[in-house]
Amino acid sequence: MAKIIIDRNRCKGCGFCVVACPKDLIRIDKELNIQGYLPAMIADNDNCTGCALCAEVCPDVAIEVYK
C-alpha cells in the first residue's frame, strides 16, 4: 500500500500532479496555504498505486511517495 504526502506550504498549486495522477486521486484544495496558494491535496490515499508520477512532475518538490 502506497502513501502520498504533499507539503502544503511548499506547493504552489500548479496542478501538474492532478493531471499526472492516473487514478485521479489528487485535487486542488479550497483552503489557502501560508504562501497564499491553493495547494494540492490527496482526495483518496487508500487507492494510490505508488507510481510516483505526481512526485516526478512536481516543480516544487512538494510530494513524497512511500511504498
N, C-alpha and C positions, 0 to 999 in steps of 0.2 A: 504494500500500500504506500503510495507516494503522498507527499505533503508539500504544498506551495506556501512560502512565506513571502509576503510583499511588505517592504519597508515603506509605510505610508508617507513618512516625512521625506523620503528620498524621491518618491515617484512624482513625476510632473504631469501624469495623466495623458500621455501621448496616445494611448490606445493601441500601440503595436501588439502588446500581449493579448489584448482582446481579440484582435484579428488572427493572431498566430495560434491560439488555442484550438486544437481540432475537436475538443469536446465541448466548447463554448462554456467554460467554467469560470471565466474571468469577466468582470463587469467594471464599469466606472462608478465609483462611489458617489453618493449625493452630498457627502459632508466634506468640507474643505480640510486640507492638512495644514500644518503650521506655516507652509510657504504660500498658501492661498490657492493651491491647485486642487482639482478633484482627482484623487488618486485611484488607481486600480484596486480592486478588491476581489477576493475569492467568493464566488457565488455558491460553489459546491465542491469542497475539498475532498469529499469521500469518493468521487468518481475520477480523480486525477490518475492518469496512467504513468506519470513521471517522465514524459517525453522531453521536457525541459525546453521546448520551443519558446515558451514565454520568456524564460531567462536569457535565452540566446539573442532574442530581438530587443531586449530592454536596453535602451541607450543610457539609462541612469544607473544600471547595475543594482536595481532595487528588488530583484526577485531571486529567491533561492529555492531550489527544488531538492527535496530529500526523498530518496527511495528506500 
